[in-house]
Structures are given as C-alpha cells and as structure tokens.
Amino acid sequence: MNTRGIGIIGTGAIAIKHAQAIADLQGARLLGLFNPNPTSAEVARGRFSEPGFSDLDEFLAIEGLDIVCICTPSGIHLEPGLAAVRAGKHLMVEKPIEVNVSRADQLIEAAEQNGVKLAVIFQNRFSPDYQKLKQAVDAGVFGRLLMGNAYVNWFRNDAYYATSTWKGTLKADGGGALINQGIHTIDLLLDLMGDVKSVYGQVQTTLYPIEGEDLGAALVNFQNGALGNITSATALYPGYPERIEVFGTEGSAILEGGRLTAWNVRGQEPSEIAASAALASGSSDPNAIGIQLHLDQWRLFLEALDTDRQAVVDGQTARKSVELICAIYESSRRGEPLTL
C-alpha cells in the first residue's frame, strides 16, 4: 500500500474527528490543514501538531499531498473542492456533498474531468449491524419490500445554533435538521430501499430563530412500489437514537442507534438480538460520535485509490440524499407532492 499524504480543509469539530482517524490509519499521514482565517490557521497549527495554512495555493502545493478532506460548512464544499481537484487531488468530502443538486453536480463533474476520485463521508454505512441488514435486504431475506422508515428525532439546545455562524442557515447549511442531522439516516434508507419516485414533505421552524427547519416529515413513494416515512428534527427533547425500519412480505428488521434491535423472518424463530450497547448517537450531543466508522471508510477509500476502484460512497451516490431532501423542501414550499 502506498503512503498517502492527506490535507484537511477546515479546522472545526469534524476536522478533529478526521485528524484522529487519519492518525490511526496505516498507509496515510496528515500533512497539514487549511483555514482562510490566519488566526484560525495558527490555532490549528498548535491543536493538530501539523502545519496550518491560510493560503489555499500554498496548502495545495504541500509536497506529497494526494488527498484533500473537505471539512468546511456544507455550503462551502464546492469552491475549495474545485480548487483541490483542479490541482489533481483526490477528495474526501464530509456529508452532505453540497447543499443542492446543482452544486453537487459541479463537484462531481470536476472530479471526473480531472481524473480524481471523489468520496463522501457516510460512515454509518460501515457499522456491522447495518452491513448485516443491507446484505439481508439485497439477498431478499425479507421478501418484496413494502415499507422503509427513517426517524431522526433529535434535540439540540439553544447554544447549538446561537454559537454558530452557519448552522441552520440556508446558504451554508442548506436548511436545518433534514440536510444536517437527518441526511445520514436518509442515506441508509435510500441504500436499502432504492430510488425515490415521489415525495410529499412538510418542514417547520418551531423552536429556534434559524432560517432552516428544526422539524420535518415526509411521505415517500419508492420506485419499487414501497412506501416510506421520514422524520427529522432538532426540536424533540430529549432526543432519541436514530431508527430505521424495513418491512417486506417475508419479514422485517429495525436498526436503532446503529444496532439491530429486531429481526423477524416469516417461518423462522425470531432471532435473538445481542444486548450490546448501541453505537454512540448524536441524538442529543453532536460530539458524541466516535471515529471508528470514519476510520473504516477511510481505509476503504485508500484501497479504492490503490486498486483504481470506485469509492464505496462516490459523488453520484451521495447526490441522491441531497436530491431527496431538496425535493422535501420544495414540496413543503409548494404544499403538494413532488416527482423526482
């Protein structure tokens, strides 16, 4: 395996998670971080024990830099991403890929045109219990799919938005609870249930003085004929672990907090579910998540680079959750169902 040089654009909380994961990653090394604010870049230099840059061209010219990890606010992924791919760097982008389909497509097309690989962080795909559920759905264990539900009924306190200049804003966050918190679980739902035919959504801002929503719900019609329900919120005290339900003609399963809590197949004795603790959930604390699943996705991305394979969660895959969420927003604005 080649040793890959990695640089991070952004120096906030999620950048810390990635720096910790990269430190444990064989075949890779963190070479530096970029923040356009010179003061923040200097703080990063001390925090991460790696060079901090406030000049993007200087950052991208780091000797041995192969991969750039974008950890900026969601609506500021495109511009530094374009600069990185035009400099020939592979990209690992934090979710969502961008805040709307147009901006996502620009990044996807630029990566293709410049011959670099693009991956988007959806680390929950790599939990062992989700992998078991995905394999069972793909193998038809639950029969023909009838319904798939995703519930992200979370809570954030006043300080979460009050201390941020970008969270909950339309330009930098793309909205609120759906595109920031709910998108991870919505990504899993789409991975399990397939493409969406139409959606009827409603969003509201109920507790916080933000531009985006702190409460959202949608009824989904999938291309395969199944139905689905989505809820996503940051206003539901005290916040409960995210939950996915899958129902088919031959059985059903529930994934809650990253762990399978129910597994029933027609004609078989109900499977015993291990009473292990759920994975750390961001239901009430955004910093509660660990780094193990990020580390797993990073390992697979390095393998994709070394073997010239497609990234597990590439740009086109990550685009789907953004498209659905933006359709929910537009459906709510129009007050009618929307066909994708």
MOGIDA-V326974 format. One record per residue. N is the residue number from 1. SS is DSSP state (H for helix, E for strand, C for the rest). PSI is psi in degrees with one decimal (999 if undefined). Layout:
N:SS:PSI, N:SS:PSI
This chain:
1:C:134.3, 2:C:151.1, 3:C:120.5, 4:E:133.7, 5:E:129.5, 6:E:137.2, 7:E:146.3, 8:E:129.4, 9:E:114.7, 10:C:146.0, 11:C:22.0, 12:C:-159.2, 13:H:-41.4, 14:H:-28.8, 15:H:-35.7, 16:H:-42.7, 17:H:-45.1, 18:H:-39.7, 19:H:-39.6, 20:H:-41.1, 21:H:-43.8, 22:H:-34.6, 23:H:-28.3, 24:C:6.3, 25:C:119.9, 26:C:139.4, 27:C:16.3, 28:E:157.2, 29:E:136.3, 30:E:124.3, 31:E:-21.3, 32:E:169.7, 33:E:152.7, 34:E:135.1, 35:C:128.5, 36:C:-17.5, 37:C:114.8, 38:H:-36.7, 39:H:-44.2, 40:H:-36.7, 41:H:-38.5, 42:H:-39.9, 43:H:-42.8, 44:H:-36.6, 45:H:-40.5, 46:H:-36.0, 47:H:-40.2, 48:H:-6.7, 49:C:26.7, 50:C:157.5, 51:E:138.7, 52:E:133.4, 53:E:143.5, 54:C:-2.6, 55:C:116.2, 56:H:-40.9, 57:H:-40.2, 58:H:-40.7, 59:H:-48.1, 60:H:-16.6, 61:C:5.9, 62:C:130.6, 63:C:130.1, 64:C:5.1, 65:E:118.1, 66:E:-36.7, 67:E:137.0, 68:E:130.2, 69:E:119.5, 70:E:114.7, 71:C:31.8, 72:C:171.4, 73:C:152.2, 74:H:-39.7, 75:H:8.4, 76:H:31.4, 77:C:-36.0, 78:H:-54.5, 79:H:-50.4, 80:H:-29.8, 81:H:-43.1, 82:H:-43.6, 83:H:-40.0, 84:H:-46.9, 85:H:-32.9, 86:H:-20.6, 87:C:5.0, 88:C:19.5, 89:C:140.1, 90:E:155.7, 91:E:133.7, 92:E:115.3, 93:E:132.6, 94:C:151.7, 95:C:154.6, 96:C:165.6, 97:C:-39.6, 98:C:-177.5, 99:C:-7.8, 100:C:169.2, 101:H:-38.7, 102:H:-46.4, 103:H:-36.4, 104:H:-44.5, 105:H:-37.0, 106:H:-41.0, 107:H:-42.6, 108:H:-47.2, 109:H:-39.6, 110:H:-40.3, 111:H:-42.9, 112:H:-43.9, 113:H:-30.4, 114:C:4.7, 115:C:32.4, 116:C:160.3, 117:C:144.8, 118:E:124.2, 119:E:152.0, 120:E:135.2, 121:C:111.5, 122:C:72.4, 123:H:-21.6, 124:H:-16.4, 125:H:-17.9, 126:H:7.5, 127:C:142.5, 128:H:-40.6, 129:H:-35.9, 130:H:-40.0, 131:H:-39.4, 132:H:-43.6, 133:H:-44.8, 134:H:-44.4, 135:H:-39.0, 136:H:-42.8, 137:H:-46.5, 138:H:-30.7, 139:C:-3.0, 140:C:20.3, 141:C:-36.0, 142:C:9.2, 143:C:-157.0, 144:C:130.8, 145:E:133.8, 146:E:-38.5, 147:E:141.8, 148:E:125.3, 149:E:142.6, 150:E:123.0, 151:E:121.2, 152:E:76.1, 153:E:79.2, 154:C:172.9, 155:E:139.5, 156:C:139.6, 157:C:175.6, 158:H:-37.4, 159:H:-26.9, 160:H:-46.2, 161:H:-36.9, 162:H:-29.4, 163:C:6.3, 164:C:142.1, 165:C:-8.1, 166:C:-25.2, 167:C:132.4, 168:C:0.8, 169:C:152.0, 170:C:-38.8, 171:C:-46.9, 172:C:-25.3, 173:C:-19.6, 174:C:-6.0, 175:C:-132.5, 176:C:-116.9, 177:H:-35.7, 178:H:-52.0, 179:H:-19.2, 180:H:-59.3, 181:H:-44.4, 182:H:-18.8, 183:H:-31.9, 184:H:-48.4, 185:H:-33.3, 186:H:-38.8, 187:H:-44.0, 188:H:-41.5, 189:H:-44.2, 190:H:-36.8, 191:H:-34.9, 192:H:-43.2, 193:H:-17.1, 194:C:-170.4, 195:C:157.8, 196:E:138.6, 197:E:-48.1, 198:E:163.3, 199:E:146.0, 200:E:111.7, 201:E:157.7, 202:E:136.0, 203:E:151.2, 204:E:154.8, 205:C:110.0, 206:C:-35.1, 207:C:-31.7, 208:C:147.6, 209:C:67.0, 210:C:162.4, 211:C:-35.8, 212:C:-176.2, 213:C:146.7, 214:C:4.6, 215:E:127.5, 216:E:149.7, 217:E:152.4, 218:E:146.4, 219:E:125.8, 220:E:136.8, 221:E:118.4, 222:E:157.7, 223:C:-28.5, 224:C:4.5, 225:C:-10.0, 226:C:159.0, 227:E:164.0, 228:E:155.6, 229:E:140.6, 230:E:131.5, 231:E:144.9, 232:E:133.6, 233:E:157.9, 234:C:14.6, 235:E:7.6, 236:C:93.4, 237:C:139.7, 238:C:3.5, 239:C:127.5, 240:C:153.4, 241:C:142.7, 242:C:149.9, 243:E:136.6, 244:E:134.2, 245:E:132.5, 246:E:125.5, 247:E:132.0, 248:E:178.4, 249:C:-21.8, 250:C:4.5, 251:E:-173.9, 252:E:163.7, 253:E:154.9, 254:E:130.9, 255:E:120.4, 256:E:125.8, 257:C:31.6, 258:C:1.3, 259:E:141.6, 260:E:125.5, 261:E:-10.8, 262:E:143.6, 263:E:108.0, 264:E:125.8, 265:E:131.6, 266:C:132.6, 267:C:-1.8, 268:C:152.3, 269:C:139.6, 270:C:132.5, 271:C:139.8, 272:C:130.2, 273:C:128.2, 274:C:139.4, 275:C:34.0, 276:C:157.1, 277:C:148.6, 278:C:157.6, 279:C:153.0, 280:C:126.6, 281:C:148.7, 282:C:24.1, 283:C:-35.1, 284:C:-9.8, 285:C:110.9, 286:C:-17.9, 287:C:7.0, 288:C:-19.9, 289:C:148.3, 290:C:-166.7, 291:C:-4.4, 292:H:-43.4, 293:H:-32.4, 294:H:-42.9, 295:H:-41.6, 296:H:-42.4, 297:H:-37.7, 298:H:-43.1, 299:H:-43.9, 300:H:-33.8, 301:H:-42.2, 302:H:-39.5, 303:H:-39.8, 304:H:-38.5, 305:H:-43.0, 306:H:-28.0, 307:H:4.0, 308:C:46.1, 309:C:164.3, 310:C:141.8, 311:C:149.0, 312:C:-45.1, 313:C:89.4, 314:E:-176.3, 315:H:-43.4, 316:H:-37.7, 317:H:-46.2, 318:H:-26.2, 319:H:-31.1, 320:H:-41.8, 321:H:-35.6, 322:H:-42.8, 323:H:-44.2, 324:H:-45.3, 325:H:-41.2, 326:H:-33.0, 327:H:-36.1, 328:H:-44.0, 329:H:-45.5, 330:H:-37.3, 331:H:-41.9, 332:H:-41.0, 333:H:-41.2, 334:H:-25.8, 335:C:31.4, 336:C:159.9, 337:C:154.5, 338:E:130.3, 339:E:133.8, 340:C:999
